[in-house]
Amino acid sequence: MASSLVEKRTSSKSNQVLEL
């Protein structure tokens, strides 16, 4: 479960970078 949460965090961060 913790791994999935980390993946969501990383994915959201990468998405923000792509948006910028």
MOPAC internal coordinates of N, CA, C and O (Angstrom, degrees):
PM7 1SCF
backbone

  N    0.0000 0     0.00 0     0.00 0    0    0    0
  C    1.4701 1     0.00 0     0.00 0    1    0    0
  C    1.5283 1   110.48 1     0.00 0    2    1    0
  O    1.2310 1   120.63 1   138.28 1    3    2    1
  N    1.3168 1   116.40 1   -41.72 1    3    2    1
  C    1.4695 1   119.58 1  -179.27 1    5    3    2
  C    1.5247 1   110.17 1   -61.65 1    6    5    3
  O    1.2310 1   120.77 1   140.18 1    7    6    5
  N    1.3294 1   116.14 1   -39.82 1    7    6    5
  C    1.4718 1   119.61 1  -178.83 1    9    7    6
  C    1.5273 1   110.19 1   -60.89 1   10    9    7
  O    1.2310 1   120.45 1   138.69 1   11   10    9
  N    1.3338 1   116.74 1   -41.31 1   11   10    9
  C    1.4658 1   119.63 1  -179.71 1   13   11   10
  C    1.5309 1   110.48 1   -62.93 1   14   13   11
  O    1.2310 1   120.72 1   140.28 1   15   14   13
  N    1.3327 1   116.24 1   -39.72 1   15   14   13
  C    1.4642 1   119.41 1   178.80 1   17   15   14
  C    1.5200 1   110.18 1   -62.78 1   18   17   15
  O    1.2310 1   120.56 1   137.94 1   19   18   17
  N    1.3209 1   116.53 1   -42.06 1   19   18   17
  C    1.4713 1   120.21 1   179.46 1   21   19   18
  C    1.5192 1   109.45 1   -63.13 1   22   21   19
  O    1.2310 1   120.48 1   138.57 1   23   22   21
  N    1.3301 1   116.68 1   -41.43 1   23   22   21
  C    1.4661 1   119.90 1   179.56 1   25   23   22
  C    1.5241 1   110.20 1   -60.58 1   26   25   23
  O    1.2310 1   120.35 1   137.49 1   27   26   25
  N    1.3185 1   116.94 1   -42.51 1   27   26   25
  C    1.4659 1   120.26 1   179.38 1   29   27   26
  C    1.5210 1   109.96 1   -62.15 1   30   29   27
  O    1.2310 1   120.87 1   137.46 1   31   30   29
  N    1.3339 1   115.95 1   -42.54 1   31   30   29
  C    1.4716 1   119.28 1  -179.97 1   33   31   30
  C    1.5164 1   110.02 1   -61.87 1   34   33   31
  O    1.2310 1   120.62 1   131.21 1   35   34   33
  N    1.3240 1   116.43 1   -48.79 1   35   34   33
  C    1.4681 1   120.46 1  -178.38 1   37   35   34
  C    1.5245 1   110.20 1   -63.35 1   38   37   35
  O    1.2310 1   120.21 1   138.03 1   39   38   37
  N    1.3181 1   117.21 1   -41.97 1   39   38   37
  C    1.4614 1   120.77 1  -178.66 1   41   39   38
  C    1.5327 1   109.71 1   -63.42 1   42   41   39
  O    1.2310 1   120.09 1   136.49 1   43   42   41
  N    1.3292 1   117.43 1   -43.51 1   43   42   41
  C    1.4654 1   120.55 1   179.69 1   45   43   42
  C    1.5227 1   110.25 1   -63.96 1   46   45   43
  O    1.2310 1   120.82 1   140.18 1   47   46   45
  N    1.3492 1   116.04 1   -39.82 1   47   46   45
  C    1.4685 1   119.33 1   179.47 1   49   47   46
  C    1.5205 1   109.79 1   -64.38 1   50   49   47
  O    1.2310 1   120.01 1   133.96 1   51   50   49
  N    1.3231 1   117.58 1   -46.04 1   51   50   49
  C    1.4630 1   121.33 1  -179.53 1   53   51   50
  C    1.5308 1   109.51 1   -61.76 1   54   53   51
  O    1.2310 1   120.66 1   141.26 1   55   54   53
  N    1.3308 1   116.35 1   -38.74 1   55   54   53
  C    1.4602 1   119.93 1   179.42 1   57   55   54
  C    1.5322 1   109.90 1   -61.86 1   58   57   55
  O    1.2310 1   120.50 1   137.44 1   59   58   57
  N    1.3186 1   116.64 1   -42.56 1   59   58   57
  C    1.4611 1   120.04 1   179.92 1   61   59   58
  C    1.5261 1   109.62 1   -62.51 1   62   61   59
  O    1.2310 1   120.14 1   137.88 1   63   62   61
  N    1.3206 1   117.34 1   -42.12 1   63   62   61
  C    1.4625 1   121.16 1  -179.63 1   65   63   62
  C    1.5302 1   109.36 1   -62.88 1   66   65   63
  O    1.2310 1   120.61 1   138.16 1   67   66   65
  N    1.3332 1   116.43 1   -41.84 1   67   66   65
  C    1.4669 1   120.16 1  -179.71 1   69   67   66
  C    1.5258 1   109.16 1   -63.82 1   70   69   67
  O    1.2310 1   120.47 1   140.13 1   71   70   69
  N    1.3296 1   116.71 1   -39.87 1   71   70   69
  C    1.4634 1   119.59 1   179.86 1   73   71   70
  C    1.5203 1   110.55 1   -62.60 1   74   73   71
  O    1.2310 1   120.36 1   139.95 1   75   74   73
  N    1.3311 1   116.92 1   -40.05 1   75   74   73
  C    1.4636 1   120.09 1  -179.95 1   77   75   74
  C    1.5200 1   108.81 1   -67.45 1   78   77   75
  O    1.2310 1   120.10 1   180.00 1   79   78   77

